[in-house]
């Protein structure tokens, strides 16, 4: 029979062991949480369970914030992304499970159909993607932030440097901002107000437009060349607007803004000027103006706001990384073409300094500072074209939207 002291000592040792065991168990339970991503994981858009709850299927490559061990985190993101991509593909094709083509005698696909798919894939948006040759690269993406003017009005003003009046004519001038000069001119129509007459017969005359050019020898002495002319009948009553096509003249100014020395309008009846060319008439409401339409940018306006990286880099900021989807490796042998494609994925951090490139995200953070921090996620996605068999051996050609990440950003 053991002594009371020994029993107490045994109980104490047992109690201490139980505490240590609980501490070890607690430590094992806590450690995985410590290395998880910041923020509640169910809110991440690359969660497969979230995808199966009928959420947005395009956000399949969002990533958690990464800090130390970024490469390991990206490997996990790639693994999860491939799983979600497979679920996405099957959903978009209308399948609950992948069609099993093992052992089935499948119909031959005509060569011109295969060529159509392959040509569409190589000529698609992925054909001009940057090649990853080691290292990260800043990629200037198309500017989808600034306004793109399609139509605008420009009102005539006296030319600021040459003499305003030359041989009895007022030299008028249209001023175009640098933002407008980036575009091509589709059409330019000049509106000139013609004063009316009180009695008949109504005289007819020519409204003439002269382009002013700077003389090579005397800088203060301009020259002029006729650009357009239109015969009009002077209206009865107060007057009316007359339209003249000046597309050629305005296009030349857009191509070479330095040669824009203005223009001269001429329109007289019996030596009397019957067109309005100055702002003093009727409160400047009848000053000549041009209606100009643009057809597109001369150069693609771009903003430097997208990062393209490769897997060898430890880039901390939000970046787009390559991710190849091989249909055979995913167990999707029913896909005929292409055999694989570049899906890409997003990974990286979104520190406050980067939010200046994303005004909507920045404003949202300012309005709700306690909200979840911005996440690196796809900002622009595109479709892929695919050829595949269904469960009844039908050959289907279709376009699947939102399967390629073209640009990543903070959202």
C-alpha angles and dihedrals in degrees: 000000000000122000122252089249092056091049092051090048091050092049090049092051091047091049092050091049091051090052091050091047091051090048091051092047090048091050092051090051095048101045098071090052091054094061096044123108120277118263129025108318096215089069093062113107094218091067110120092208089054090050091054089054090072095262125151106303095199094071094071099130104048113137137209120243113280130206125150116015092026093162092057091047091050091051089056090047090051092050093049092043092055090052092050093044089056091051089048093050093050092047093050091049091050096245127137090197132009113276110252109231096168110130094000122129101235125200118253116255114228113250094235090057091052090047091052092055095045093047092049091051097048093045094046129098093287093063093077097040116124117264115238106236098164124294135043125287135200107234119199106223127202112279108252093159107070123069116263109217114222101171133009142164124233121194122213120251133179111275107260101216112026119065108286092223125041124174090344094309127115113232108222128195140198116212116211124190122228089250090060095043090062089075137072120248114243098178138349122194122186117212115207124181115227117202117234131238127228101219143030149291093063111222123223126217142160125266104210130193119203124190113222120223131184116253115240095226106031113041093195094051112076128197128213139209127194112251104171141001133188130184112224138172116237106247126239114247128009099347142258144233121267122202123217127182110238098162094126094053096046092045090055090052091051090051093047111019092178090067093058101113094151134249142267128229122207127187124144138160116202090344093308120118110239101176127080115239104155135065095235093080116095096340095306090293092123100048113133116261138178128226108211130186125196128214103196145313120298088220124018104263106232140186125204099233108116129082123205114194141173131227094257093068129085093211109169097198127081107284142163115246129192119257121179117207112207110193094202092054090049090055093249100129090151089077109099101186142048099024090204140356141192109258099167125198140219128244137158146073129297106211119182093257091067096053092083087079091055108052097177092052090045093052091047091053091049091050094046108026091169094056124107112290117257115276130216103249141150112287097178128027135176140196135258128214117228140184116206147151123250127209091278097051092256113150110229128192114196147150118241113203127217097018099120124061108218100170137012129209145155117281 
